[in-house]
Amino acid sequence: MVGSGDMSEAKFLTVAEVAAMMRVSKMTVYRLVHNGDLPAVRVGRSFRVVEEDVNEYLRKSFYSAG
């Protein structure tokens, strides 16, 4: 999550935008959110994810193959 707690600079993405960015289905993004692997904010009936949280998740998910 954005460290300082100042969310004024945070860019919020929809589940569809996160799915497109990660090249996965929206259901995969929902699963990550519900499992707590990807932090999200609930806005009404939808979720918003901070772009930096997506980048952090991807950085932590990289592994060396071979």
PDB file as gemmi writes it, atoms N, CA and C in Angstrom:
CRYST1    1.000    1.000    1.000  90.00  90.00  90.00 P 1                      
ATOM      1  N   MET A   1       0.842  -1.183   0.000  1.00  0.00           N  
ATOM      2  CA  MET A   1       0.000   0.000   0.000  1.00  0.00           C  
ATOM      3  C   MET A   1       0.875   1.230   0.000  1.00  0.00           C  
ATOM      4  N   VAL A   2       0.355   2.364  -0.432  1.00  0.00           N  
ATOM      5  CA  VAL A   2       1.113   3.602  -0.471  1.00  0.00           C  
ATOM      6  C   VAL A   2       1.537   3.942   0.951  1.00  0.00           C  
ATOM      7  N   GLY A   3       2.838   3.999   1.185  1.00  0.00           N  
ATOM      8  CA  GLY A   3       3.401   4.033   2.519  1.00  0.00           C  
ATOM      9  C   GLY A   3       2.988   5.161   3.430  1.00  0.00           C  
ATOM     10  N   SER A   4       2.971   6.408   2.972  1.00  0.00           N  
ATOM     11  CA  SER A   4       2.781   7.547   3.858  1.00  0.00           C  
ATOM     12  C   SER A   4       1.348   7.715   4.328  1.00  0.00           C  
ATOM     13  N   GLY A   5       0.412   7.016   3.723  1.00  0.00           N  
ATOM     14  CA  GLY A   5      -0.980   7.196   4.079  1.00  0.00           C  
ATOM     15  C   GLY A   5      -1.627   8.336   3.310  1.00  0.00           C  
ATOM     16  N   ASP A   6      -0.846   9.072   2.536  1.00  0.00           N  
ATOM     17  CA  ASP A   6      -1.368  10.171   1.720  1.00  0.00           C  
ATOM     18  C   ASP A   6      -1.849   9.596   0.398  1.00  0.00           C  
ATOM     19  N   MET A   7      -3.161   9.506   0.241  1.00  0.00           N  
ATOM     20  CA  MET A   7      -3.724   8.866  -0.944  1.00  0.00           C  
ATOM     21  C   MET A   7      -4.020   9.861  -2.061  1.00  0.00           C  
ATOM     22  N   SER A   8      -3.657  11.148  -1.875  1.00  0.00           N  
ATOM     23  CA  SER A   8      -4.001  12.155  -2.879  1.00  0.00           C  
ATOM     24  C   SER A   8      -3.290  11.918  -4.213  1.00  0.00           C  
ATOM     25  N   GLU A   9      -2.145  11.257  -4.168  1.00  0.00           N  
ATOM     26  CA  GLU A   9      -1.391  10.992  -5.397  1.00  0.00           C  
ATOM     27  C   GLU A   9      -1.662   9.602  -5.962  1.00  0.00           C  
ATOM     28  N   ALA A  10      -2.428   8.798  -5.245  1.00  0.00           N  
ATOM     29  CA  ALA A  10      -2.663   7.419  -5.653  1.00  0.00           C  
ATOM     30  C   ALA A  10      -3.562   7.368  -6.883  1.00  0.00           C  
ATOM     31  N   LYS A  11      -3.222   6.464  -7.806  1.00  0.00           N  
ATOM     32  CA  LYS A  11      -4.066   6.237  -8.977  1.00  0.00           C  
ATOM     33  C   LYS A  11      -4.852   4.957  -8.746  1.00  0.00           C  
ATOM     34  N   PHE A  12      -6.179   5.086  -8.713  1.00  0.00           N  
ATOM     35  CA  PHE A  12      -7.037   3.935  -8.476  1.00  0.00           C  
ATOM     36  C   PHE A  12      -7.456   3.316  -9.796  1.00  0.00           C  
ATOM     37  N   LEU A  13      -7.388   1.984  -9.858  1.00  0.00           N  
ATOM     38  CA  LEU A  13      -7.744   1.239 -11.059  1.00  0.00           C  
ATOM     39  C   LEU A  13      -8.969   0.381 -10.786  1.00  0.00           C  
ATOM     40  N   THR A  14      -9.773   0.174 -11.810  1.00  0.00           N  
ATOM     41  CA  THR A  14     -10.903  -0.747 -11.696  1.00  0.00           C  
ATOM     42  C   THR A  14     -10.378  -2.181 -11.827  1.00  0.00           C  
ATOM     43  N   VAL A  15     -11.220  -3.122 -11.479  1.00  0.00           N  
ATOM     44  CA  VAL A  15     -10.849  -4.536 -11.621  1.00  0.00           C  
ATOM     45  C   VAL A  15     -10.536  -4.847 -13.084  1.00  0.00           C  
ATOM     46  N   ALA A  16     -11.328  -4.289 -13.995  1.00  0.00           N  
ATOM     47  CA  ALA A  16     -11.097  -4.526 -15.432  1.00  0.00           C  
ATOM     48  C   ALA A  16      -9.746  -3.966 -15.867  1.00  0.00           C  
ATOM     49  N   GLU A  17      -9.374  -2.789 -15.354  1.00  0.00           N  
ATOM     50  CA  GLU A  17      -8.078  -2.199 -15.709  1.00  0.00           C  
ATOM     51  C   GLU A  17      -6.921  -3.029 -15.150  1.00  0.00           C  
ATOM     52  N   VAL A  18      -7.090  -3.518 -13.923  1.00  0.00           N  
ATOM     53  CA  VAL A  18      -6.056  -4.376 -13.325  1.00  0.00           C  
ATOM     54  C   VAL A  18      -5.922  -5.663 -14.135  1.00  0.00           C  
ATOM     55  N   ALA A  19      -7.053  -6.256 -14.513  1.00  0.00           N  
ATOM     56  CA  ALA A  19      -7.032  -7.494 -15.302  1.00  0.00           C  
ATOM     57  C   ALA A  19      -6.311  -7.269 -16.631  1.00  0.00           C  
ATOM     58  N   ALA A  20      -6.592  -6.153 -17.294  1.00  0.00           N  
ATOM     59  CA  ALA A  20      -5.938  -5.855 -18.571  1.00  0.00           C  
ATOM     60  C   ALA A  20      -4.443  -5.638 -18.362  1.00  0.00           C  
ATOM     61  N   MET A  21      -4.081  -4.955 -17.294  1.00  0.00           N  
ATOM     62  CA  MET A  21      -2.678  -4.653 -16.996  1.00  0.00           C  
ATOM     63  C   MET A  21      -1.892  -5.938 -16.727  1.00  0.00           C  
ATOM     64  N   MET A  22      -2.519  -6.889 -16.015  1.00  0.00           N  
ATOM     65  CA  MET A  22      -1.852  -8.142 -15.660  1.00  0.00           C  
ATOM     66  C   MET A  22      -2.068  -9.233 -16.698  1.00  0.00           C  
ATOM     67  N   ARG A  23      -2.917  -8.975 -17.690  1.00  0.00           N  
ATOM     68  CA  ARG A  23      -3.246  -9.955 -18.737  1.00  0.00           C  
ATOM     69  C   ARG A  23      -3.881 -11.215 -18.142  1.00  0.00           C  
ATOM     70  N   VAL A  24      -4.821 -11.003 -17.198  1.00  0.00           N  
ATOM     71  CA  VAL A  24      -5.574 -12.098 -16.596  1.00  0.00           C  
ATOM     72  C   VAL A  24      -7.058 -11.751 -16.667  1.00  0.00           C  
ATOM     73  N   SER A  25      -7.906 -12.686 -16.261  1.00  0.00           N  
ATOM     74  CA  SER A  25      -9.343 -12.421 -16.274  1.00  0.00           C  
ATOM     75  C   SER A  25      -9.733 -11.579 -15.059  1.00  0.00           C  
ATOM     76  N   LYS A  26     -10.899 -10.952 -15.145  1.00  0.00           N  
ATOM     77  CA  LYS A  26     -11.412 -10.190 -14.010  1.00  0.00           C  
ATOM     78  C   LYS A  26     -11.640 -11.104 -12.815  1.00  0.00           C  
ATOM     79  N   MET A  27     -12.061 -12.340 -13.069  1.00  0.00           N  
ATOM     80  CA  MET A  27     -12.294 -13.288 -11.976  1.00  0.00           C  
ATOM     81  C   MET A  27     -10.998 -13.554 -11.204  1.00  0.00           C  
ATOM     82  N   THR A  28      -9.880 -13.614 -11.891  1.00  0.00           N  
ATOM     83  CA  THR A  28      -8.591 -13.805 -11.220  1.00  0.00           C  
ATOM     84  C   THR A  28      -8.293 -12.628 -10.298  1.00  0.00           C  
ATOM     85  N   VAL A  29      -8.574 -11.420 -10.752  1.00  0.00           N  
ATOM     86  CA  VAL A  29      -8.354 -10.228  -9.924  1.00  0.00           C  
ATOM     87  C   VAL A  29      -9.271 -10.264  -8.704  1.00  0.00           C  
ATOM     88  N   TYR A  30     -10.549 -10.600  -8.905  1.00  0.00           N  
ATOM     89  CA  TYR A  30     -11.467 -10.717  -7.767  1.00  0.00           C  
ATOM     90  C   TYR A  30     -10.958 -11.742  -6.762  1.00  0.00           C  
ATOM     91  N   ARG A  31     -10.430 -12.857  -7.257  1.00  0.00           N  
ATOM     92  CA  ARG A  31      -9.902 -13.905  -6.375  1.00  0.00           C  
ATOM     93  C   ARG A  31      -8.726 -13.363  -5.562  1.00  0.00           C  
ATOM     94  N   LEU A  32      -7.820 -12.632  -6.200  1.00  0.00           N  
ATOM     95  CA  LEU A  32      -6.674 -12.043  -5.494  1.00  0.00           C  
ATOM     96  C   LEU A  32      -7.136 -11.072  -4.416  1.00  0.00           C  
ATOM     97  N   VAL A  33      -8.160 -10.274  -4.732  1.00  0.00           N  
ATOM     98  CA  VAL A  33      -8.691  -9.307  -3.766  1.00  0.00           C  
ATOM     99  C   VAL A  33      -9.338 -10.032  -2.590  1.00  0.00           C  
ATOM    100  N   HIS A  34     -10.193 -11.002  -2.884  1.00  0.00           N  
ATOM    101  CA  HIS A  34     -10.911 -11.703  -1.821  1.00  0.00           C  
ATOM    102  C   HIS A  34      -9.984 -12.550  -0.943  1.00  0.00           C  
ATOM    103  N   ASN A  35      -8.892 -13.059  -1.508  1.00  0.00           N  
ATOM    104  CA  ASN A  35      -7.917 -13.835  -0.734  1.00  0.00           C  
ATOM    105  C   ASN A  35      -6.984 -12.949   0.078  1.00  0.00           C  
ATOM    106  N   GLY A  36      -7.046 -11.644  -0.161  1.00  0.00           N  
ATOM    107  CA  GLY A  36      -6.178 -10.723   0.565  1.00  0.00           C  
ATOM    108  C   GLY A  36      -4.801 -10.567  -0.045  1.00  0.00           C  
ATOM    109  N   ASP A  37      -4.583 -11.146  -1.222  1.00  0.00           N  
ATOM    110  CA  ASP A  37      -3.282 -11.030  -1.886  1.00  0.00           C  
ATOM    111  C   ASP A  37      -3.080  -9.667  -2.531  1.00  0.00           C  
ATOM    112  N   LEU A  38      -4.177  -9.005  -2.873  1.00  0.00           N  
ATOM    113  CA  LEU A  38      -4.126  -7.703  -3.533  1.00  0.00           C  
ATOM    114  C   LEU A  38      -5.061  -6.755  -2.783  1.00  0.00           C  
ATOM    115  N   PRO A  39      -4.503  -5.738  -2.098  1.00  0.00           N  
ATOM    116  CA  PRO A  39      -5.347  -4.809  -1.343  1.00  0.00           C  
ATOM    117  C   PRO A  39      -6.283  -4.035  -2.268  1.00  0.00           C  
ATOM    118  N   ALA A  40      -7.493  -3.787  -1.807  1.00  0.00           N  
ATOM    119  CA  ALA A  40      -8.474  -3.052  -2.602  1.00  0.00           C  
ATOM    120  C   ALA A  40      -9.395  -2.263  -1.690  1.00  0.00           C  
ATOM    121  N   VAL A  41     -10.019  -1.240  -2.268  1.00  0.00           N  
ATOM    122  CA  VAL A  41     -10.992  -0.429  -1.565  1.00  0.00           C  
ATOM    123  C   VAL A  41     -12.344  -0.713  -2.195  1.00  0.00           C  
ATOM    124  N   ARG A  42     -13.331  -0.953  -1.369  1.00  0.00           N  
ATOM    125  CA  ARG A  42     -14.674  -1.189  -1.896  1.00  0.00           C  
ATOM    126  C   ARG A  42     -15.379   0.154  -2.045  1.00  0.00           C  
ATOM    127  N   VAL A  43     -15.870   0.419  -3.244  1.00  0.00           N  
ATOM    128  CA  VAL A  43     -16.612   1.645  -3.537  1.00  0.00           C  
ATOM    129  C   VAL A  43     -17.982   1.207  -4.036  1.00  0.00           C  
ATOM    130  N   GLY A  44     -18.973   1.319  -3.168  1.00  0.00           N  
ATOM    131  CA  GLY A  44     -20.289   0.803  -3.532  1.00  0.00           C  
ATOM    132  C   GLY A  44     -20.214  -0.693  -3.711  1.00  0.00           C  
ATOM    133  N   ARG A  45     -20.584  -1.163  -4.891  1.00  0.00           N  
ATOM    134  CA  ARG A  45     -20.543  -2.600  -5.161  1.00  0.00           C  
ATOM    135  C   ARG A  45     -19.306  -3.019  -5.948  1.00  0.00           C  
ATOM    136  N   SER A  46     -18.405  -2.076  -6.207  1.00  0.00           N  
ATOM    137  CA  SER A  46     -17.213  -2.404  -6.989  1.00  0.00           C  
ATOM    138  C   SER A  46     -15.945  -2.185  -6.155  1.00  0.00           C  
ATOM    139  N   PHE A  47     -14.830  -2.610  -6.693  1.00  0.00           N  
ATOM    140  CA  PHE A  47     -13.546  -2.469  -6.023  1.00  0.00           C  
ATOM    141  C   PHE A  47     -12.640  -1.550  -6.821  1.00  0.00           C  
ATOM    142  N   ARG A  48     -11.757  -0.862  -6.109  1.00  0.00           N  
ATOM    143  CA  ARG A  48     -10.700  -0.075  -6.737  1.00  0.00           C  
ATOM    144  C   ARG A  48      -9.383  -0.518  -6.118  1.00  0.00           C  
ATOM    145  N   VAL A  49      -8.365  -0.619  -6.958  1.00  0.00           N  
ATOM    146  CA  VAL A  49      -7.048  -1.075  -6.526  1.00  0.00           C  
ATOM    147  C   VAL A  49      -6.044   0.021  -6.848  1.00  0.00           C  
ATOM    148  N   VAL A  50      -5.182   0.340  -5.888  1.00  0.00           N  
ATOM    149  CA  VAL A  50      -4.145   1.345  -6.109  1.00  0.00           C  
ATOM    150  C   VAL A  50      -3.109   0.762  -7.072  1.00  0.00           C  
ATOM    151  N   GLU A  51      -2.759   1.538  -8.086  1.00  0.00           N  
ATOM    152  CA  GLU A  51      -1.822   1.072  -9.116  1.00  0.00           C  
ATOM    153  C   GLU A  51      -0.509   0.582  -8.504  1.00  0.00           C  
ATOM    154  N   GLU A  52      -0.007   1.275  -7.499  1.00  0.00           N  
ATOM    155  CA  GLU A  52       1.257   0.880  -6.866  1.00  0.00           C  
ATOM    156  C   GLU A  52       1.135  -0.490  -6.192  1.00  0.00           C  
ATOM    157  N   ASP A  53      -0.054  -0.811  -5.670  1.00  0.00           N  
ATOM    158  CA  ASP A  53      -0.260  -2.130  -5.067  1.00  0.00           C  
ATOM    159  C   ASP A  53      -0.185  -3.234  -6.120  1.00  0.00           C  
ATOM    160  N   VAL A  54      -0.683  -2.948  -7.324  1.00  0.00           N  
ATOM    161  CA  VAL A  54      -0.584  -3.917  -8.423  1.00  0.00           C  
ATOM    162  C   VAL A  54       0.890  -4.123  -8.777  1.00  0.00           C  
ATOM    163  N   ASN A  55       1.623  -3.017  -8.902  1.00  0.00           N  
ATOM    164  CA  ASN A  55       3.047  -3.114  -9.238  1.00  0.00           C  
ATOM    165  C   ASN A  55       3.819  -3.879  -8.170  1.00  0.00           C  
ATOM    166  N   GLU A  56       3.499  -3.633  -6.893  1.00  0.00           N  
ATOM    167  CA  GLU A  56       4.158  -4.330  -5.790  1.00  0.00           C  
ATOM    168  C   GLU A  56       3.836  -5.822  -5.820  1.00  0.00           C  
ATOM    169  N   TYR A  57       2.582  -6.159  -6.081  1.00  0.00           N  
ATOM    170  CA  TYR A  57       2.191  -7.571  -6.168  1.00  0.00           C  
ATOM    171  C   TYR A  57       2.980  -8.266  -7.280  1.00  0.00           C  
ATOM    172  N   LEU A  58       3.095  -7.605  -8.428  1.00  0.00           N  
ATOM    173  CA  LEU A  58       3.832  -8.204  -9.549  1.00  0.00           C  
ATOM    174  C   LEU A  58       5.309  -8.350  -9.220  1.00  0.00           C  
ATOM    175  N   ARG A  59       5.890  -7.346  -8.560  1.00  0.00           N  
ATOM    176  CA  ARG A  59       7.310  -7.443  -8.172  1.00  0.00           C  
ATOM    177  C   ARG A  59       7.540  -8.631  -7.244  1.00  0.00           C  
ATOM    178  N   LYS A  60       6.646  -8.825  -6.274  1.00  0.00           N  
ATOM    179  CA  LYS A  60       6.797  -9.933  -5.325  1.00  0.00           C  
ATOM    180  C   LYS A  60       6.530 -11.289  -5.976  1.00  0.00           C  
ATOM    181  N   SER A  61       5.801 -11.294  -7.091  1.00  0.00           N  
ATOM    182  CA  SER A  61       5.415 -12.549  -7.720  1.00  0.00           C  
ATOM    183  C   SER A  61       6.458 -13.090  -8.694  1.00  0.00           C  
ATOM    184  N   PHE A  62       7.432 -12.277  -9.060  1.00  0.00           N  
ATOM    185  CA  PHE A  62       8.444 -12.735 -10.009  1.00  0.00           C  
ATOM    186  C   PHE A  62       9.292 -13.841  -9.381  1.00  0.00           C  
ATOM    187  N   TYR A  63       9.655 -14.807 -10.199  1.00  0.00           N  
ATOM    188  CA  TYR A  63      10.571 -15.853  -9.752  1.00  0.00           C  
ATOM    189  C   TYR A  63      11.472 -16.222 -10.914  1.00  0.00           C  
ATOM    190  N   SER A  64      12.618 -16.769 -10.582  1.00  0.00           N  
ATOM    191  CA  SER A  64      13.577 -17.171 -11.606  1.00  0.00           C  
ATOM    192  C   SER A  64      13.260 -18.595 -12.064  1.00  0.00           C  
ATOM    193  N   ALA A  65      13.083 -18.750 -13.360  1.00  0.00           N  
ATOM    194  CA  ALA A  65      12.816 -20.081 -13.926  1.00  0.00           C  
ATOM    195  C   ALA A  65      14.128 -20.666 -14.457  1.00  0.00           C  
ATOM    196  N   GLY A  66      14.260 -21.962 -14.344  1.00  0.00           N  
ATOM    197  CA  GLY A  66      15.406 -22.632 -14.918  1.00  0.00           C  
ATOM    198  C   GLY A  66      16.550 -22.643 -13.989  1.00  0.00           C  
TER     199      GLY A  66                                                      
END                                                                             
